[in-house]
């Protein structure tokens, strides 16, 4: 499945090509995004990828929509040139020093709410809530279970605003068996 996605992204005509990977916390977005970034970049300069994680622009646990908006601004800037931006430091709870991101042929936007951003190809990943919670608990070096419900409400609010799941180019399921198409008959391959 991952190779099929990488091939589809590599074949996108637009440059920079914007690809979003959305789903609820722990669905497997970052794992897929990191793999795609390595795979595409390994194909040579015409496919070099930048990976943007929405959560790095959210200013704390109550600001998921703000993070989506800020990343959207970064993507818009990268479509025409360098983007000056600041990410959020979750440990110090303040913005980092400004950085300049250079445009690359492929921009991968990963994170809760990423599907809200205009893209050339969009991916939604579904996964069981218990599995997602287990993954987050194993993945993160801190316990954010006290914020889980608050974050989930923000994820749902974004989905209510624009149903990225229903509009995704590819809708996937991530479980213990890996990654697969959710509705194989409804997905078209170019």
Secondary structure as the mmCIF struct_conf table of DSSP 4:
data_model
#
loop_
_struct_conf.conf_type_id
_struct_conf.id
_struct_conf.beg_label_comp_id
_struct_conf.beg_label_asym_id
_struct_conf.beg_label_seq_id
_struct_conf.end_label_comp_id
_struct_conf.end_label_asym_id
_struct_conf.end_label_seq_id
HELX_RH_AL_P HELX_RH_AL_P1 UNK A 2 UNK A 10
TURN_TY1_P TURN_TY1_P1 UNK A 11 UNK A 11
BEND BEND1 UNK A 14 UNK A 16
STRN STRN1 UNK A 17 UNK A 23
BEND BEND2 UNK A 24 UNK A 24
TURN_TY1_P TURN_TY1_P2 UNK A 25 UNK A 26
BEND BEND3 UNK A 27 UNK A 28
HELX_RH_AL_P HELX_RH_AL_P2 UNK A 29 UNK A 41
TURN_TY1_P TURN_TY1_P3 UNK A 42 UNK A 43
HELX_RH_3T_P HELX_RH_3T_P1 UNK A 45 UNK A 47
STRN STRN2 UNK A 49 UNK A 53
HELX_RH_3T_P HELX_RH_3T_P2 UNK A 54 UNK A 56
TURN_TY1_P TURN_TY1_P4 UNK A 57 UNK A 57
BEND BEND4 UNK A 60 UNK A 60
TURN_TY1_P TURN_TY1_P5 UNK A 61 UNK A 62
HELX_RH_AL_P HELX_RH_AL_P3 UNK A 64 UNK A 78
TURN_TY1_P TURN_TY1_P6 UNK A 79 UNK A 80
BEND BEND5 UNK A 81 UNK A 81
STRN STRN3 UNK A 83 UNK A 85
STRN STRN4 UNK A 88 UNK A 89
TURN_TY1_P TURN_TY1_P7 UNK A 90 UNK A 93
STRN STRN5 UNK A 94 UNK A 95
HELX_LH_PP_P HELX_LH_PP_P1 UNK A 96 UNK A 98
STRN STRN6 UNK A 99 UNK A 101
HELX_LH_PP_P HELX_LH_PP_P2 UNK A 102 UNK A 103
BEND BEND6 UNK A 105 UNK A 105
STRN STRN7 UNK A 106 UNK A 110
BEND BEND7 UNK A 111 UNK A 111
TURN_TY1_P TURN_TY1_P8 UNK A 112 UNK A 113
HELX_RH_3T_P HELX_RH_3T_P3 UNK A 114 UNK A 116
BEND BEND8 UNK A 117 UNK A 117
BEND BEND9 UNK A 120 UNK A 120
STRN STRN8 UNK A 121 UNK A 126
HELX_RH_AL_P HELX_RH_AL_P4 UNK A 129 UNK A 139
BEND BEND10 UNK A 141 UNK A 142
HELX_RH_3T_P HELX_RH_3T_P4 UNK A 145 UNK A 147
HELX_RH_AL_P HELX_RH_AL_P5 UNK A 148 UNK A 161
BEND BEND11 UNK A 162 UNK A 162
HELX_RH_AL_P HELX_RH_AL_P6 UNK A 164 UNK A 167
BEND BEND12 UNK A 169 UNK A 169
STRN STRN9 UNK A 170 UNK A 175
TURN_TY1_P TURN_TY1_P9 UNK A 176 UNK A 177
STRN STRN10 UNK A 178 UNK A 181
BEND BEND13 UNK A 182 UNK A 183
HELX_RH_3T_P HELX_RH_3T_P5 UNK A 184 UNK A 186
#
